[in-house]
Amino acid sequence: MERVKILFLLIFFVSGLNATKIDGALEDSLIVQALLSEDDANYPRSQEIFLELYKNTGKLEYLIQASKEAMMYSGGEIEVIGKLKEYLQKQNNLKNLTPARMLIALYVKMGDLKQAEKYANLYLSKSDDIDDITLLATIKSEVGEYKEALRYFKKAYKVKRDDKILMEMVSILEKKLHKEKRAIKLLRKHIRKNPDASVAIYFKLIELYAKRKNFKQILKIYKDLYKRDPQKYFFKKIVSLSLYTNDTKGLIKFLEQNKGDEGLLYMLYKDENRFDKAIKLAQKRFQETKDPKWLAEKAILIYESAYQKRNITPKTLRTFQKLFEKALKMGVKEPLYLNYYGYILIDHDLNIEKGIKLVKEALKVKPHNSYYLDSLAWGLYKLGKCKEAYKIMKKVIAEEGVLKENEMKTHWESIRECNKRIDNSSDMF
């Protein structure tokens, strides 16, 4: 029913024009036949009727419609092209560019780009219509006139700052003229003036920066994208690029402003020795999760902060012990925490026997861990069991080779000297 309405509206409109060689009734009848043929996808017949209408009435709209039908199938272009050229040659001052556009489109359809360019130069080069300028630019690009194509795309871009036009310009600059810097400059300027540009524009700039290995700029772009749309993908890219470029401070700032990975933020606080912030975050995580490991983490941070300041006081050690004891009661069993607590109990003579017991628990899980073995040896040394400590440290040296940790070196020297003294005293008897 809707199709019928459109047909009658068109008939009404066209029949209102003055027919020249056929009467109104016949003209209306031919229009209906042409449109019904088009509706049945019989484009050759529809084109034939519209050309007949054009020949008998001289009305441009029939020629244009015939041109549109010729665009729909192969083989009907030549006759329409001839009629279009005849029409254009008769015009002294062409105001309606539609016939020229159809002529150019038909040549493009046929693959005759030289003719398409010829008529585009003739009729479209002075047009201010963005579609005309873009068509001319596209044809110039297709025939390999890239500088001219760029000139016309720029002209179109001034009329409308369209993302698609921009991408055409960037493509020519990058791939045809090999001027990546200019392409990058163009993209950056567009984004600065149009922050809501399509994501494709941002990704194109990322692609160009990646070719130049400019990861800092890529990181900045991902941060801008995340502000627009906080997607997990952008978040992960920001994290990975920040770590790759060693931008720890920048990543910390980003994570503080955009909650999403408190575990990573905590690790970064520790790596950067930002103990106050790390302690607060550990307390927050404990309150939220009730996981006792965060009590152990908090205890370690309190101790490490005091150690760095060379200010390990009895109060610090009491707080440390209290937190660790609570963590143990709540079920902390990770060997890392057992060894750490055990070692501090040993090293500060707080409870050497208990310290050794905790270290041995850790060694049940990781029997060859050099740090845990060193802790055990140090505890045995503190109890005067130098022979046993010596044997264990020999295992550490066999595992590590050259000792790199200063504490391990100190322990080894002390244990070795103790062992020598025992051996010497044995030789005296």
BELRA-V124765 format. One record per residue. SS is DSSP state (alpha for helix, beta for strand, coil for the rest). PSI is psi in whole degrees, 0 to 359 (none if undefined). Layout:
SS	PSI
SS	PSI
This chain:
coil	320
alpha	321
alpha	319
alpha	318
alpha	316
alpha	318
alpha	313
alpha	325
alpha	318
alpha	317
alpha	315
alpha	317
alpha	312
alpha	319
alpha	344
coil	344
coil	160
coil	118
coil	149
coil	313
coil	349
coil	152
coil	168
alpha	321
alpha	317
alpha	321
alpha	315
alpha	319
alpha	318
alpha	323
alpha	315
alpha	316
alpha	317
alpha	316
alpha	325
alpha	323
alpha	318
alpha	320
alpha	329
coil	9
coil	23
coil	72
alpha	323
alpha	316
alpha	318
alpha	317
alpha	316
alpha	315
alpha	317
alpha	323
alpha	321
alpha	317
alpha	319
alpha	316
alpha	324
alpha	341
alpha	335
coil	11
coil	125
alpha	326
alpha	332
alpha	323
alpha	319
alpha	318
alpha	322
alpha	322
alpha	319
alpha	322
alpha	322
alpha	332
coil	342
coil	349
coil	169
coil	139
coil	343
coil	8
alpha	319
alpha	311
alpha	317
alpha	319
alpha	317
alpha	314
alpha	320
alpha	317
alpha	319
alpha	315
alpha	313
alpha	324
alpha	335
coil	349
coil	122
coil	322
coil	90
coil	113
coil	325
coil	111
coil	0
alpha	315
alpha	320
alpha	319
alpha	317
alpha	320
alpha	314
alpha	317
alpha	320
alpha	322
alpha	320
alpha	317
alpha	322
alpha	349
coil	11
coil	79
alpha	333
alpha	316
alpha	321
alpha	316
alpha	319
alpha	311
alpha	334
alpha	317
alpha	319
alpha	320
alpha	336
coil	344
coil	335
coil	2
coil	146
coil	0
coil	129
alpha	326
alpha	322
alpha	315
alpha	316
alpha	320
alpha	315
alpha	316
alpha	318
alpha	318
alpha	317
alpha	319
alpha	320
alpha	327
coil	4
coil	8
coil	75
alpha	324
alpha	320
alpha	319
alpha	316
alpha	321
alpha	316
alpha	325
alpha	322
alpha	320
alpha	317
alpha	323
alpha	327
alpha	326
alpha	318
coil	120
coil	72
coil	138
alpha	320
alpha	318
alpha	317
alpha	315
alpha	327
alpha	317
alpha	315
alpha	319
alpha	317
alpha	314
alpha	318
alpha	308
alpha	332
alpha	320
coil	352
coil	47
coil	73
alpha	322
alpha	318
alpha	323
alpha	316
alpha	316
alpha	319
alpha	316
alpha	317
alpha	318
alpha	319
alpha	315
alpha	322
alpha	320
alpha	338
coil	74
coil	339
coil	19
coil	160
coil	153
alpha	330
alpha	325
alpha	315
alpha	317
alpha	328
alpha	319
alpha	320
alpha	317
alpha	316
alpha	320
alpha	325
alpha	322
alpha	331
coil	4
coil	35
coil	78
alpha	333
alpha	319
alpha	323
alpha	317
alpha	317
alpha	319
alpha	316
alpha	326
alpha	320
alpha	320
alpha	322
alpha	326
alpha	322
alpha	317
coil	98
coil	71
coil	152
alpha	323
alpha	313
alpha	320
alpha	312
alpha	321
alpha	319
alpha	317
alpha	310
alpha	320
alpha	324
alpha	317
alpha	321
alpha	322
coil	5
coil	31
coil	65
alpha	316
alpha	317
alpha	322
alpha	320
alpha	314
alpha	318
alpha	315
alpha	326
alpha	323
alpha	334
coil	95
coil	129
coil	337
coil	78
alpha	333
alpha	315
alpha	318
alpha	319
alpha	315
alpha	321
alpha	320
alpha	316
alpha	314
alpha	326
coil	5
coil	34
coil	72
alpha	321
alpha	314
alpha	321
alpha	320
alpha	315
alpha	319
alpha	322
alpha	318
alpha	318
alpha	315
alpha	324
alpha	317
alpha	325
alpha	322
alpha	338
coil	22
coil	120
coil	344
alpha	331
alpha	334
alpha	318
alpha	318
alpha	317
alpha	318
alpha	315
alpha	317
alpha	318
alpha	317
alpha	312
alpha	323
alpha	315
alpha	321
alpha	317
alpha	326
coil	359
coil	46
coil	55
coil	104
coil	165
alpha	324
alpha	319
alpha	314
alpha	324
alpha	316
alpha	318
alpha	310
alpha	317
alpha	315
alpha	318
alpha	322
alpha	320
alpha	320
alpha	319
alpha	318
alpha	328
coil	357
coil	13
coil	126
coil	359
coil	131
alpha	327
alpha	314
alpha	321
alpha	316
alpha	316
alpha	310
alpha	316
alpha	317
alpha	317
alpha	320
alpha	323
alpha	308
alpha	326
coil	12
coil	37
coil	317
coil	84
alpha	316
alpha	315
alpha	322
alpha	315
alpha	319
alpha	316
alpha	320
alpha	320
alpha	325
alpha	321
alpha	321
alpha	338
alpha	328
alpha	319
coil	82
coil	343
coil	11
coil	120
alpha	322
alpha	321
alpha	321
alpha	320
alpha	318
alpha	316
alpha	316
alpha	319
alpha	323
alpha	317
alpha	321
alpha	317
alpha	331
coil	3
coil	10
coil	70
alpha	323
alpha	313
alpha	319
alpha	319
alpha	313
alpha	319
alpha	320
alpha	331
alpha	323
alpha	321
alpha	315
alpha	321
alpha	326
alpha	317
alpha	334
coil	243
coil	128
coil	128
coil	330
coil	130
alpha	321
alpha	317
alpha	319
alpha	315
alpha	315
alpha	315
alpha	316
alpha	316
alpha	315
alpha	321
alpha	317
alpha	319
alpha	317
alpha	322
alpha	318
alpha	319
alpha	317
alpha	318
alpha	320
alpha	330
alpha	325
alpha	340
coil	343
coil	none
